[in-house]
Amino acid sequence: MSLTTQLLDRIRRGLHDERGDVPGWVLITLMTAGLVMIIWGLAGPALSGIFEQAIDRVSGI
């Protein structure tokens, strides 16, 4: 068996084994969305101020 064939077989087995953990991925997705919302809520006003300052400096106002 060639190295390429062995590698492809390994990848196929790995993909087949990792196929069914849907609740875990849903939990990770929801937790990530929650973290993004929290960080956005805390840092949003500061980032908006920085953006406005940068635009004002570029515009010369």
C-alpha distance matrix in Angstrom:
0.0 3.8 6.7 8.3 6.4 6.7 10.1 11.1 10.5 12.5 15.1 15.6 16.2 18.5 20.4 20.9 22.2 24.6 26.1 29.3 31.5 34.2 37.2 35.8 35.1 38.6 40.2 38.5 39.6 43.2 43.5 42.3 44.9 47.5 46.9 47.1 50.4 51.9 50.9 52.1 55.4 56.0 55.0 55.9 59.5 58.8 56.1 58.5 61.2 59.0 58.0 61.6 62.7 60.1 61.2 64.8 64.2 62.4 65.1 67.9 69.7
3.8 0.0 3.8 5.4 5.3 6.3 8.7 10.1 10.7 12.4 14.4 15.5 16.8 18.5 20.2 21.3 22.8 24.7 26.3 29.7 31.7 34.1 37.2 35.6 34.6 38.1 39.7 37.7 38.7 42.3 42.5 41.1 43.6 46.4 45.6 45.5 48.9 50.4 49.2 50.4 53.7 54.3 53.0 53.9 57.5 56.6 53.8 56.2 58.8 56.5 55.4 59.1 60.0 57.3 58.4 62.0 61.3 59.4 62.2 64.9 66.9
6.7 3.8 0.0 3.8 5.5 5.1 6.1 8.6 9.9 10.5 12.3 14.3 15.4 16.4 18.4 20.0 21.2 22.7 24.6 28.0 29.7 32.2 35.1 33.2 32.2 35.8 37.2 35.0 36.0 39.7 39.7 38.2 40.8 43.5 42.5 42.4 45.9 47.3 46.0 47.2 50.6 51.0 49.7 50.7 54.3 53.3 50.5 53.0 55.6 53.2 52.2 55.9 56.8 54.1 55.4 58.9 58.1 56.4 59.2 61.9 63.8
8.3 5.4 3.8 0.0 3.8 5.4 5.1 6.2 8.6 9.8 10.6 12.3 14.3 15.3 16.5 18.3 20.0 21.2 22.7 26.4 28.1 30.3 33.5 31.8 30.4 33.9 35.5 33.4 34.1 37.8 38.1 36.4 38.8 41.7 40.8 40.6 43.9 45.6 44.3 45.3 48.7 49.4 48.0 48.7 52.3 51.5 48.6 51.0 53.6 51.3 50.2 53.8 54.8 52.1 53.1 56.8 56.1 54.2 56.9 59.7 61.6
6.4 5.3 5.5 3.8 0.0 3.8 5.4 5.1 6.1 8.6 9.9 10.5 12.3 14.2 15.4 16.5 18.4 20.1 21.4 24.9 27.0 29.3 32.6 31.1 30.0 33.4 35.2 33.4 34.2 37.8 38.3 37.0 39.3 42.1 41.6 41.5 44.7 46.5 45.5 46.5 49.8 50.6 49.5 50.2 53.8 53.2 50.4 52.7 55.5 53.4 52.2 55.8 57.0 54.4 55.4 59.0 58.6 56.7 59.3 62.2 63.9
6.7 6.3 5.1 5.4 3.8 0.0 3.8 5.5 5.1 6.2 8.7 10.0 10.7 12.3 14.3 15.4 16.6 18.5 20.3 23.7 25.5 28.1 31.2 29.5 28.7 32.3 33.8 31.9 33.1 36.7 36.9 35.7 38.3 40.9 40.2 40.4 43.7 45.2 44.3 45.6 48.8 49.4 48.4 49.4 53.0 52.3 49.7 52.2 54.9 52.8 51.9 55.5 56.6 54.2 55.3 59.0 58.5 56.8 59.5 62.3 64.0
10.1 8.7 6.1 5.1 5.4 3.8 0.0 3.8 5.4 5.1 6.2 8.7 10.0 10.5 12.3 14.3 15.4 16.7 18.6 22.1 23.6 26.1 29.1 27.2 26.1 29.7 31.2 29.1 30.1 33.8 33.9 32.5 35.1 37.8 37.0 37.0 40.4 41.9 40.8 42.0 45.3 45.9 44.8 45.8 49.4 48.7 46.0 48.5 51.2 49.0 48.1 51.7 52.9 50.4 51.6 55.2 54.7 53.0 55.7 58.5 60.2
11.1 10.1 8.6 6.2 5.1 5.5 3.8 0.0 3.8 5.4 5.1 6.2 8.6 9.8 10.5 12.2 14.2 15.5 16.7 20.3 22.3 24.4 27.7 26.3 25.0 28.4 30.2 28.4 29.1 32.7 33.3 31.9 34.2 37.1 36.6 36.5 39.7 41.5 40.7 41.6 44.9 45.8 44.7 45.4 49.1 48.6 45.9 48.1 51.0 49.0 47.8 51.4 52.8 50.3 51.2 54.9 54.7 52.9 55.4 58.3 59.9
10.5 10.7 9.9 8.6 6.1 5.1 5.4 3.8 0.0 3.8 5.5 5.1 6.2 8.6 10.0 10.6 12.3 14.4 15.7 19.0 21.3 23.7 26.9 25.7 24.9 28.2 30.0 28.5 29.5 33.0 33.6 32.6 35.0 37.7 37.4 37.7 40.7 42.4 41.8 43.0 46.1 47.0 46.3 47.0 50.8 50.4 47.8 50.1 53.0 51.2 50.2 53.7 55.1 52.8 53.8 57.5 57.3 55.7 58.2 61.1 62.5
12.5 12.4 10.5 9.8 8.6 6.2 5.1 5.4 3.8 0.0 3.8 5.5 5.2 6.1 8.6 9.9 10.6 12.4 14.5 17.7 19.4 22.1 25.0 23.4 22.8 26.3 27.7 26.1 27.4 30.8 31.1 30.2 32.8 35.3 34.8 35.2 38.4 39.8 39.2 40.6 43.6 44.4 43.7 44.7 48.4 47.9 45.5 47.9 50.7 48.9 48.1 51.7 53.0 50.8 52.0 55.6 55.4 53.9 56.5 59.4 60.7
15.1 14.4 12.3 10.6 9.9 8.7 6.2 5.1 5.5 3.8 0.0 3.8 5.5 5.0 6.1 8.5 9.9 10.7 12.4 16.0 17.6 19.9 23.0 21.3 20.2 23.7 25.4 23.6 24.5 28.1 28.5 27.4 29.8 32.5 32.1 32.3 35.4 37.1 36.4 37.6 40.7 41.6 40.8 41.6 45.3 45.0 42.4 44.7 47.6 45.8 44.9 48.4 49.9 47.6 48.7 52.3 52.2 50.7 53.2 56.1 57.4
15.6 15.5 14.3 12.3 10.5 10.0 8.7 6.2 5.1 5.5 3.8 0.0 3.8 5.4 5.2 6.1 8.6 10.1 10.9 14.4 16.7 18.9 22.2 21.2 20.2 23.4 25.4 24.1 24.9 28.4 29.2 28.4 30.5 33.3 33.3 33.5 36.4 38.2 37.9 38.9 41.9 43.1 42.5 43.1 46.9 46.7 44.2 46.3 49.4 47.8 46.7 50.2 51.8 49.7 50.6 54.2 54.3 52.8 55.1 58.1 59.3
16.2 16.8 15.4 14.3 12.3 10.7 10.0 8.6 6.2 5.2 5.5 3.8 0.0 3.8 5.5 5.1 6.1 8.7 10.2 13.2 15.4 18.2 21.2 20.0 19.7 23.0 24.7 23.6 24.9 28.1 28.8 28.3 30.7 33.1 33.2 33.8 36.7 38.2 38.1 39.4 42.2 43.3 42.9 43.8 47.5 47.4 45.1 47.4 50.4 48.9 48.0 51.6 53.2 51.2 52.2 55.8 55.9 54.6 57.0 59.9 61.0
18.5 18.5 16.4 15.3 14.2 12.3 10.5 9.8 8.6 6.1 5.0 5.4 3.8 0.0 3.8 5.4 5.2 6.3 8.8 11.9 13.3 16.1 18.9 17.3 16.8 20.4 21.8 20.4 21.8 25.1 25.5 24.9 27.5 29.9 29.7 30.4 33.3 34.8 34.5 35.9 38.8 39.7 39.3 40.3 44.1 43.9 41.6 44.0 46.9 45.4 44.7 48.2 49.7 47.8 49.0 52.5 52.6 51.4 53.9 56.7 57.8
20.4 20.2 18.4 16.5 15.4 14.3 12.3 10.5 10.0 8.6 6.1 5.2 5.5 3.8 0.0 3.8 5.5 5.3 6.3 10.0 11.8 13.9 17.2 16.1 15.0 18.3 20.3 19.0 19.9 23.2 24.1 23.4 25.6 28.2 28.4 28.8 31.6 33.4 33.2 34.3 37.2 38.4 38.0 38.7 42.5 42.5 40.2 42.3 45.4 44.0 43.0 46.5 48.2 46.4 47.3 50.9 51.2 49.8 52.1 55.1 56.0
20.9 21.3 20.0 18.3 16.5 15.4 14.3 12.2 10.6 9.9 8.5 6.1 5.1 5.4 3.8 0.0 3.8 5.6 5.5 8.6 11.3 13.6 16.9 16.4 15.9 18.9 20.9 20.3 21.3 24.4 25.5 25.3 27.3 29.8 30.3 30.9 33.4 35.2 35.5 36.6 39.2 40.6 40.5 41.1 44.9 45.2 42.9 44.9 48.2 47.0 46.0 49.4 51.2 49.5 50.3 53.9 54.3 53.1 55.2 58.2 59.0
22.2 22.8 21.2 20.0 18.4 16.6 15.4 14.2 12.3 10.6 9.9 8.6 6.1 5.2 5.5 3.8 0.0 3.8 5.7 7.7 9.6 12.7 15.4 14.4 14.7 17.9 19.3 18.8 20.4 23.3 23.9 24.1 26.5 28.5 28.9 30.0 32.5 34.0 34.3 35.7 38.2 39.4 39.5 40.4 44.2 44.3 42.4 44.6 47.7 46.5 45.8 49.2 51.0 49.4 50.5 53.9 54.4 53.3 55.5 58.5 59.2
24.6 24.7 22.7 21.2 20.1 18.5 16.7 15.5 14.4 12.4 10.7 10.1 8.7 6.3 5.3 5.6 3.8 0.0 3.8 6.0 7.0 9.9 12.6 11.3 11.1 14.5 16.0 15.2 16.7 19.7 20.3 20.3 22.7 24.9 25.2 26.2 28.7 30.2 30.5 31.9 34.4 35.6 35.8 36.6 40.4 40.6 38.6 40.8 43.9 42.8 42.1 45.5 47.3 45.8 46.8 50.3 50.8 49.8 52.0 54.9 55.5
26.1 26.3 24.6 22.7 21.4 20.3 18.6 16.7 15.7 14.5 12.4 10.9 10.2 8.8 6.3 5.5 5.7 3.8 0.0 3.8 6.4 8.2 11.6 11.4 10.8 13.5 15.7 15.5 16.3 19.2 20.5 20.6 22.4 24.8 25.7 26.3 28.6 30.5 31.0 32.1 34.5 36.1 36.3 36.8 40.5 41.1 39.0 40.9 44.2 43.3 42.4 45.6 47.7 46.2 47.0 50.4 51.2 50.1 52.0 55.1 55.6
29.3 29.7 28.0 26.4 24.9 23.7 22.1 20.3 19.0 17.7 16.0 14.4 13.2 11.9 10.0 8.6 7.7 6.0 3.8 0.0 3.8 5.7 8.7 9.3 9.6 11.7 13.8 14.4 15.5 17.7 19.2 20.0 21.6 23.6 24.9 25.9 27.8 29.6 30.6 31.7 33.8 35.5 36.0 36.5 40.3 41.0 39.2 41.0 44.4 43.8 43.0 46.1 48.2 47.1 47.8 51.2 52.1 51.2 53.1 56.1 56.3
31.5 31.7 29.7 28.1 27.0 25.5 23.6 22.3 21.3 19.4 17.6 16.7 15.4 13.3 11.8 11.3 9.6 7.0 6.4 3.8 0.0 3.8 5.8 5.5 6.6 8.9 10.3 11.0 12.6 14.7 15.8 16.9 18.7 20.4 21.6 22.9 24.8 26.3 27.4 28.8 30.7 32.2 33.0 33.7 37.4 38.1 36.5 38.4 41.6 41.2 40.6 43.7 45.8 44.8 45.7 49.0 49.9 49.2 51.1 54.0 54.1
34.2 34.1 32.2 30.3 29.3 28.1 26.1 24.4 23.7 22.1 19.9 18.9 18.2 16.1 13.9 13.6 12.7 9.9 8.2 5.7 3.8 0.0 3.9 5.4 5.2 6.1 8.6 9.9 10.5 12.3 14.2 15.3 16.5 18.3 20.0 21.1 22.6 24.4 25.8 26.8 28.6 30.5 31.3 31.7 35.3 36.4 34.8 36.4 39.7 39.5 38.7 41.7 44.0 43.1 43.8 47.0 48.2 47.5 49.2 52.1 52.1
37.2 37.2 35.1 33.5 32.6 31.2 29.1 27.7 26.9 25.0 23.0 22.2 21.2 18.9 17.2 16.9 15.4 12.6 11.6 8.7 5.8 3.9 0.0 3.8 5.5 5.0 6.1 8.6 9.8 10.5 12.2 14.2 15.3 16.4 18.3 20.0 21.1 22.6 24.3 25.6 27.0 28.8 30.0 30.6 34.1 35.2 34.0 35.7 38.9 38.9 38.4 41.2 43.5 42.9 43.7 46.8 48.1 47.7 49.3 52.1 51.9
35.8 35.6 33.2 31.8 31.1 29.5 27.2 26.3 25.7 23.4 21.3 21.2 20.0 17.3 16.1 16.4 14.4 11.3 11.4 9.3 5.5 5.4 3.8 0.0 3.8 5.4 5.2 6.2 8.6 10.0 10.6 12.3 14.3 15.4 16.5 18.4 20.1 21.2 22.5 24.2 25.8 27.2 28.3 29.2 32.8 33.5 32.3 34.3 37.4 37.1 36.8 39.8 41.8 41.2 42.2 45.3 46.3 46.0 47.9 50.6 50.5
35.1 34.6 32.2 30.4 30.0 28.7 26.1 25.0 24.9 22.8 20.2 20.2 19.7 16.8 15.0 15.9 14.7 11.1 10.8 9.6 6.6 5.2 5.5 3.8 0.0 3.8 5.4 5.0 6.1 8.6 9.8 10.4 12.2 14.1 15.3 16.4 18.3 20.0 21.0 22.2 24.2 25.9 26.5 27.1 30.8 31.6 30.0 31.9 35.1 34.7 34.2 37.2 39.3 38.5 39.4 42.6 43.6 43.1 44.9 47.7 47.7
38.6 38.1 35.8 33.9 33.4 32.3 29.7 28.4 28.2 26.3 23.7 23.4 23.0 20.4 18.3 18.9 17.9 14.5 13.5 11.7 8.9 6.1 5.0 5.4 3.8 0.0 3.8 5.5 5.1 6.2 8.5 9.9 10.6 12.3 14.3 15.4 16.6 18.4 20.0 21.0 22.6 24.6 25.6 25.9 29.5 30.7 29.3 30.8 34.1 34.2 33.5 36.3 38.7 38.1 38.8 41.9 43.2 42.8 44.3 47.2 46.9
40.2 39.7 37.2 35.5 35.2 33.8 31.2 30.2 30.0 27.7 25.4 25.4 24.7 21.8 20.3 20.9 19.3 16.0 15.7 13.8 10.3 8.6 6.1 5.2 5.4 3.8 0.0 3.8 5.4 5.2 6.1 8.5 9.9 10.5 12.2 14.2 15.4 16.5 18.3 19.8 21.1 22.7 24.1 24.8 28.3 29.4 28.4 30.2 33.2 33.3 33.1 35.9 38.0 37.7 38.7 41.6 42.9 42.7 44.4 47.0 46.7
38.5 37.7 35.0 33.4 33.4 31.9 29.1 28.4 28.5 26.1 23.6 24.1 23.6 20.4 19.0 20.3 18.8 15.2 15.5 14.4 11.0 9.9 8.6 6.2 5.0 5.5 3.8 0.0 3.8 5.5 5.2 6.1 8.6 9.9 10.5 12.2 14.3 15.4 16.4 18.1 19.9 21.2 22.1 23.0 26.7 27.3 26.1 28.1 31.2 30.9 30.7 33.7 35.6 35.1 36.2 39.2 40.2 40.1 41.9 44.5 44.4
39.6 38.7 36.0 34.1 34.2 33.1 30.1 29.1 29.5 27.4 24.5 24.9 24.9 21.8 19.9 21.3 20.4 16.7 16.3 15.5 12.6 10.5 9.8 8.6 6.1 5.1 5.4 3.8 0.0 3.8 5.5 5.2 6.2 8.6 10.0 10.6 12.4 14.4 15.4 16.3 18.3 20.2 20.9 21.2 24.9 25.9 24.4 26.1 29.3 29.2 28.6 31.5 33.8 33.1 33.9 37.0 38.3 37.9 39.6 42.3 42.1
43.2 42.3 39.7 37.8 37.8 36.7 33.8 32.7 33.0 30.8 28.1 28.4 28.1 25.1 23.2 24.4 23.3 19.7 19.2 17.7 14.7 12.3 10.5 10.0 8.6 6.2 5.2 5.5 3.8 0.0 3.8 5.4 5.1 6.1 8.7 9.9 10.6 12.4 14.3 15.2 16.5 18.6 19.9 20.2 23.6 25.0 24.0 25.4 28.6 28.9 28.6 31.2 33.5 33.3 34.1 37.0 38.5 38.4 39.8 42.5 42.0
43.5 42.5 39.7 38.1 38.3 36.9 33.9 33.3 33.6 31.1 28.5 29.2 28.8 25.5 24.1 25.5 23.9 20.3 20.5 19.2 15.8 14.2 12.2 10.6 9.8 8.5 6.1 5.2 5.5 3.8 0.0 3.8 5.4 5.0 6.2 8.6 9.9 10.6 12.3 14.1 15.3 16.7 18.1 19.1 22.5 23.4 22.7 24.6 27.5 27.6 27.7 30.5 32.5 32.4 33.6 36.3 37.5 37.7 39.4 41.8 41.4
42.3 41.1 38.2 36.4 37.0 35.7 32.5 31.9 32.6 30.2 27.4 28.4 28.3 24.9 23.4 25.3 24.1 20.3 20.6 20.0 16.9 15.3 14.2 12.3 10.4 9.9 8.5 6.1 5.2 5.4 3.8 0.0 3.8 5.4 5.1 6.2 8.7 9.9 10.6 12.0 14.2 15.5 16.1 17.0 20.6 21.3 20.1 22.1 25.1 24.9 24.8 27.7 29.7 29.3 30.5 33.4 34.5 34.5 36.3 38.8 38.5
44.9 43.6 40.8 38.8 39.3 38.3 35.1 34.2 35.0 32.8 29.8 30.5 30.7 27.5 25.6 27.3 26.5 22.7 22.4 21.6 18.7 16.5 15.3 14.3 12.2 10.6 9.9 8.6 6.2 5.1 5.4 3.8 0.0 3.8 5.5 5.1 6.2 8.7 10.0 10.4 12.2 14.4 15.2 15.3 18.9 20.2 18.9 20.4 23.7 23.9 23.5 26.1 28.5 28.3 29.1 31.9 33.4 33.3 34.8 37.4 36.9
47.5 46.4 43.5 41.7 42.1 40.9 37.8 37.1 37.7 35.3 32.5 33.3 33.1 29.9 28.2 29.8 28.5 24.9 24.8 23.6 20.4 18.3 16.4 15.4 14.1 12.3 10.5 9.9 8.6 6.1 5.0 5.4 3.8 0.0 3.8 5.4 5.2 6.3 8.7 9.8 10.6 12.5 14.2 14.8 18.0 19.4 18.9 20.4 23.4 24.0 24.0 26.5 28.6 28.9 29.9 32.4 34.0 34.3 35.7 38.1 37.3
46.9 45.6 42.5 40.8 41.6 40.2 37.0 36.6 37.4 34.8 32.1 33.3 33.2 29.7 28.4 30.3 28.9 25.2 25.7 24.9 21.6 20.0 18.3 16.5 15.3 14.3 12.2 10.5 10.0 8.7 6.2 5.1 5.5 3.8 0.0 3.8 5.4 5.1 6.1 8.4 9.8 10.7 11.9 13.3 16.6 17.3 16.8 18.9 21.6 21.7 22.2 24.9 26.7 26.8 28.2 30.7 31.9 32.4 34.1 36.3 35.8
47.1 45.5 42.4 40.6 41.5 40.4 37.0 36.5 37.7 35.2 32.3 33.5 33.8 30.4 28.8 30.9 30.0 26.2 26.3 25.9 22.9 21.1 20.0 18.4 16.4 15.4 14.2 12.2 10.6 9.9 8.6 6.2 5.1 5.4 3.8 0.0 3.8 5.5 5.2 5.9 8.4 10.0 10.3 10.8 14.5 15.3 14.2 16.1 19.0 19.2 19.1 21.9 23.9 23.8 25.0 27.6 29.0 29.2 30.8 33.2 32.7
50.4 48.9 45.9 43.9 44.7 43.7 40.4 39.7 40.7 38.4 35.4 36.4 36.7 33.3 31.6 33.4 32.5 28.7 28.6 27.8 24.8 22.6 21.1 20.1 18.3 16.6 15.4 14.3 12.4 10.6 9.9 8.7 6.2 5.2 5.4 3.8 0.0 3.8 5.6 5.1 6.0 8.7 10.0 9.8 13.1 14.8 14.2 15.4 18.4 19.3 19.3 21.5 23.8 24.2 25.1 27.5 29.2 29.7 30.9 33.2 32.3
51.9 50.4 47.3 45.6 46.5 45.2 41.9 41.5 42.4 39.8 37.1 38.2 38.2 34.8 33.4 35.2 34.0 30.2 30.5 29.6 26.3 24.4 22.6 21.2 20.0 18.4 16.5 15.4 14.4 12.4 10.6 9.9 8.7 6.3 5.1 5.5 3.8 0.0 3.8 5.5 5.1 6.3 8.6 9.7 12.5 13.8 14.0 15.7 18.1 19.0 19.7 21.9 23.7 24.5 25.8 27.9 29.4 30.4 31.7 33.7 32.7
50.9 49.2 46.0 44.3 45.5 44.3 40.8 40.7 41.8 39.2 36.4 37.9 38.1 34.5 33.2 35.5 34.3 30.5 31.0 30.6 27.4 25.8 24.3 22.5 21.0 20.0 18.3 16.4 15.4 14.3 12.3 10.6 10.0 8.7 6.1 5.2 5.6 3.8 0.0 3.8 5.4 5.2 5.9 7.8 10.9 11.3 11.1 13.4 15.7 16.0 16.9 19.4 21.0 21.5 23.1 25.3 26.5 27.4 29.1 31.0 30.3
52.1 50.4 47.2 45.3 46.5 45.6 42.0 41.6 43.0 40.6 37.6 38.9 39.4 35.9 34.3 36.6 35.7 31.9 32.1 31.7 28.8 26.8 25.6 24.2 22.2 21.0 19.8 18.1 16.3 15.2 14.1 12.0 10.4 9.8 8.4 5.9 5.1 5.5 3.8 0.0 3.8 5.5 5.3 5.0 8.6 9.9 9.2 10.7 13.5 14.3 14.5 16.8 18.9 19.4 20.5 22.8 24.4 25.1 26.4 28.5 27.7
55.4 53.7 50.6 48.7 49.8 48.8 45.3 44.9 46.1 43.6 40.7 41.9 42.2 38.8 37.2 39.2 38.2 34.4 34.5 33.8 30.7 28.6 27.0 25.8 24.2 22.6 21.1 19.9 18.3 16.5 15.3 14.2 12.2 10.6 9.8 8.4 6.0 5.1 5.4 3.8 0.0 3.8 5.8 5.5 7.8 9.9 10.5 11.4 13.7 15.3 15.9 17.5 19.6 20.8 21.9 23.6 25.5 26.6 27.6 29.5 28.2
56.0 54.3 51.0 49.4 50.6 49.4 45.9 45.8 47.0 44.4 41.6 43.1 43.3 39.7 38.4 40.6 39.4 35.6 36.1 35.5 32.2 30.5 28.8 27.2 25.9 24.6 22.7 21.2 20.2 18.6 16.7 15.5 14.4 12.5 10.7 10.0 8.7 6.3 5.2 5.5 3.8 0.0 3.8 5.9 7.3 8.1 9.6 11.3 12.8 14.1 15.6 17.3 18.7 20.1 21.7 23.1 24.6 26.1 27.5 28.9 27.7
55.0 53.0 49.7 48.0 49.5 48.4 44.8 44.7 46.3 43.7 40.8 42.5 42.9 39.3 38.0 40.5 39.5 35.8 36.3 36.0 33.0 31.3 30.0 28.3 26.5 25.6 24.1 22.1 20.9 19.9 18.1 16.1 15.2 14.2 11.9 10.3 10.0 8.6 5.9 5.3 5.8 3.8 0.0 3.8 5.8 5.4 6.1 8.5 10.1 10.7 12.2 14.3 15.6 16.6 18.4 20.1 21.3 22.7 24.3 25.8 24.9
55.9 53.9 50.7 48.7 50.2 49.4 45.8 45.4 47.0 44.7 41.6 43.1 43.8 40.3 38.7 41.1 40.4 36.6 36.8 36.5 33.7 31.7 30.6 29.2 27.1 25.9 24.8 23.0 21.2 20.2 19.1 17.0 15.3 14.8 13.3 10.8 9.8 9.7 7.8 5.0 5.5 5.9 3.8 0.0 3.8 5.5 5.2 6.0 8.6 10.0 10.4 12.2 14.3 15.3 16.4 18.2 20.1 21.1 22.2 24.1 23.0
59.5 57.5 54.3 52.3 53.8 53.0 49.4 49.1 50.8 48.4 45.3 46.9 47.5 44.1 42.5 44.9 44.2 40.4 40.5 40.3 37.4 35.3 34.1 32.8 30.8 29.5 28.3 26.7 24.9 23.6 22.5 20.6 18.9 18.0 16.6 14.5 13.1 12.5 10.9 8.6 7.8 7.3 5.8 3.8 0.0 3.8 5.5 5.0 6.2 8.7 9.9 10.5 12.4 14.3 15.4 16.4 18.5 20.1 20.9 22.3 20.8
58.8 56.6 53.3 51.5 53.2 52.3 48.7 48.6 50.4 47.9 45.0 46.7 47.4 43.9 42.5 45.2 44.3 40.6 41.1 41.0 38.1 36.4 35.2 33.5 31.6 30.7 29.4 27.3 25.9 25.0 23.4 21.3 20.2 19.4 17.3 15.3 14.8 13.8 11.3 9.9 9.9 8.1 5.4 5.5 3.8 0.0 3.8 5.4 5.1 6.3 8.7 10.0 10.7 12.5 14.4 15.4 16.7 18.6 20.0 21.1 20.0
56.1 53.8 50.5 48.6 50.4 49.7 46.0 45.9 47.8 45.5 42.4 44.2 45.1 41.6 40.2 42.9 42.4 38.6 39.0 39.2 36.5 34.8 34.0 32.3 30.0 29.3 28.4 26.1 24.4 24.0 22.7 20.1 18.9 18.9 16.8 14.2 14.2 14.0 11.1 9.2 10.5 9.6 6.1 5.2 5.5 3.8 0.0 3.8 5.4 5.1 6.1 8.6 9.9 10.6 12.3 14.2 15.4 16.6 18.2 19.9 19.2
58.5 56.2 53.0 51.0 52.7 52.2 48.5 48.1 50.1 47.9 44.7 46.3 47.4 44.0 42.3 44.9 44.6 40.8 40.9 41.0 38.4 36.4 35.7 34.3 31.9 30.8 30.2 28.1 26.1 25.4 24.6 22.1 20.4 20.4 18.9 16.1 15.4 15.7 13.4 10.7 11.4 11.3 8.5 6.0 5.0 5.4 3.8 0.0 3.8 5.5 5.1 6.2 8.6 9.9 10.6 12.2 14.3 15.5 16.3 18.1 17.0
61.2 58.8 55.6 53.6 55.5 54.9 51.2 51.0 53.0 50.7 47.6 49.4 50.4 46.9 45.4 48.2 47.7 43.9 44.2 44.4 41.6 39.7 38.9 37.4 35.1 34.1 33.2 31.2 29.3 28.6 27.5 25.1 23.7 23.4 21.6 19.0 18.4 18.1 15.7 13.5 13.7 12.8 10.1 8.6 6.2 5.1 5.4 3.8 0.0 3.8 5.4 5.1 6.2 8.6 9.9 10.5 12.3 14.3 15.2 16.3 14.9
59.0 56.5 53.2 51.3 53.4 52.8 49.0 49.0 51.2 48.9 45.8 47.8 48.9 45.4 44.0 47.0 46.5 42.8 43.3 43.8 41.2 39.5 38.9 37.1 34.7 34.2 33.3 30.9 29.2 28.9 27.6 24.9 23.9 24.0 21.7 19.2 19.3 19.0 16.0 14.3 15.3 14.1 10.7 10.0 8.7 6.3 5.1 5.5 3.8 0.0 3.8 5.5 5.2 6.2 8.7 9.9 10.7 12.4 14.2 15.3 14.9
58.0 55.4 52.2 50.2 52.2 51.9 48.1 47.8 50.2 48.1 44.9 46.7 48.0 44.7 43.0 46.0 45.8 42.1 42.4 43.0 40.6 38.7 38.4 36.8 34.2 33.5 33.1 30.7 28.6 28.6 27.7 24.8 23.5 24.0 22.2 19.1 19.3 19.7 16.9 14.5 15.9 15.6 12.2 10.4 9.9 8.7 6.1 5.1 5.4 3.8 0.0 3.8 5.5 5.1 6.2 8.6 10.0 10.7 12.2 14.1 13.9
61.6 59.1 55.9 53.8 55.8 55.5 51.7 51.4 53.7 51.7 48.4 50.2 51.6 48.2 46.5 49.4 49.2 45.5 45.6 46.1 43.7 41.7 41.2 39.8 37.2 36.3 35.9 33.7 31.5 31.2 30.5 27.7 26.1 26.5 24.9 21.9 21.5 21.9 19.4 16.8 17.5 17.3 14.3 12.2 10.5 10.0 8.6 6.2 5.1 5.5 3.8 0.0 3.8 5.4 5.1 6.1 8.6 9.9 10.4 12.0 10.9
62.7 60.0 56.8 54.8 57.0 56.6 52.9 52.8 55.1 53.0 49.9 51.8 53.2 49.7 48.2 51.2 51.0 47.3 47.7 48.2 45.8 44.0 43.5 41.8 39.3 38.7 38.0 35.6 33.8 33.5 32.5 29.7 28.5 28.6 26.7 23.9 23.8 23.7 21.0 18.9 19.6 18.7 15.6 14.3 12.4 10.7 9.9 8.6 6.2 5.2 5.5 3.8 0.0 3.8 5.5 5.1 6.2 8.7 9.8 10.4 9.8
60.1 57.3 54.1 52.1 54.4 54.2 50.4 50.3 52.8 50.8 47.6 49.7 51.2 47.8 46.4 49.5 49.4 45.8 46.2 47.1 44.8 43.1 42.9 41.2 38.5 38.1 37.7 35.1 33.1 33.3 32.4 29.3 28.3 28.9 26.8 23.8 24.2 24.5 21.5 19.4 20.8 20.1 16.6 15.3 14.3 12.5 10.6 9.9 8.6 6.2 5.1 5.4 3.8 0.0 3.8 5.4 5.2 6.2 8.6 9.9 10.6
61.2 58.4 55.4 53.1 55.4 55.3 51.6 51.2 53.8 52.0 48.7 50.6 52.2 49.0 47.3 50.3 50.5 46.8 47.0 47.8 45.7 43.8 43.7 42.2 39.4 38.8 38.7 36.2 33.9 34.1 33.6 30.5 29.1 29.9 28.2 25.0 25.1 25.8 23.1 20.5 21.9 21.7 18.4 16.4 15.4 14.4 12.3 10.6 9.9 8.7 6.2 5.1 5.5 3.8 0.0 3.8 5.5 5.1 6.0 8.4 8.8
64.8 62.0 58.9 56.8 59.0 59.0 55.2 54.9 57.5 55.6 52.3 54.2 55.8 52.5 50.9 53.9 53.9 50.3 50.4 51.2 49.0 47.0 46.8 45.3 42.6 41.9 41.6 39.2 37.0 37.0 36.3 33.4 31.9 32.4 30.7 27.6 27.5 27.9 25.3 22.8 23.6 23.1 20.1 18.2 16.4 15.4 14.2 12.2 10.5 9.9 8.6 6.1 5.1 5.4 3.8 0.0 3.8 5.5 5.1 5.9 5.3
64.2 61.3 58.1 56.1 58.6 58.5 54.7 54.7 57.3 55.4 52.2 54.3 55.9 52.6 51.2 54.3 54.4 50.8 51.2 52.1 49.9 48.2 48.1 46.3 43.6 43.2 42.9 40.2 38.3 38.5 37.5 34.5 33.4 34.0 31.9 29.0 29.2 29.4 26.5 24.4 25.5 24.6 21.3 20.1 18.5 16.7 15.4 14.3 12.3 10.7 10.0 8.6 6.2 5.2 5.5 3.8 0.0 3.8 5.5 5.1 6.7
62.4 59.4 56.4 54.2 56.7 56.8 53.0 52.9 55.7 53.9 50.7 52.8 54.6 51.4 49.8 53.1 53.3 49.8 50.1 51.2 49.2 47.5 47.7 46.0 43.1 42.8 42.7 40.1 37.9 38.4 37.7 34.5 33.3 34.3 32.4 29.2 29.7 30.4 27.4 25.1 26.6 26.1 22.7 21.1 20.1 18.6 16.6 15.5 14.3 12.4 10.7 9.9 8.7 6.2 5.1 5.5 3.8 0.0 3.8 5.5 8.1
65.1 62.2 59.2 56.9 59.3 59.5 55.7 55.4 58.2 56.5 53.2 55.1 57.0 53.9 52.1 55.2 55.5 52.0 52.0 53.1 51.1 49.2 49.3 47.9 44.9 44.3 44.4 41.9 39.6 39.8 39.4 36.3 34.8 35.7 34.1 30.8 30.9 31.7 29.1 26.4 27.6 27.5 24.3 22.2 20.9 20.0 18.2 16.3 15.2 14.2 12.2 10.4 9.8 8.6 6.0 5.1 5.5 3.8 0.0 3.8 5.6
67.9 64.9 61.9 59.7 62.2 62.3 58.5 58.3 61.1 59.4 56.1 58.1 59.9 56.7 55.1 58.2 58.5 54.9 55.1 56.1 54.0 52.1 52.1 50.6 47.7 47.2 47.0 44.5 42.3 42.5 41.8 38.8 37.4 38.1 36.3 33.2 33.2 33.7 31.0 28.5 29.5 28.9 25.8 24.1 22.3 21.1 19.9 18.1 16.3 15.3 14.1 12.0 10.4 9.9 8.4 5.9 5.1 5.5 3.8 0.0 3.8
69.7 66.9 63.8 61.6 63.9 64.0 60.2 59.9 62.5 60.7 57.4 59.3 61.0 57.8 56.0 59.0 59.2 55.5 55.6 56.3 54.1 52.1 51.9 50.5 47.7 46.9 46.7 44.4 42.1 42.0 41.4 38.5 36.9 37.3 35.8 32.7 32.3 32.7 30.3 27.7 28.2 27.7 24.9 23.0 20.8 20.0 19.2 17.0 14.9 14.9 13.9 10.9 9.8 10.6 8.8 5.3 6.7 8.1 5.6 3.8 0.0
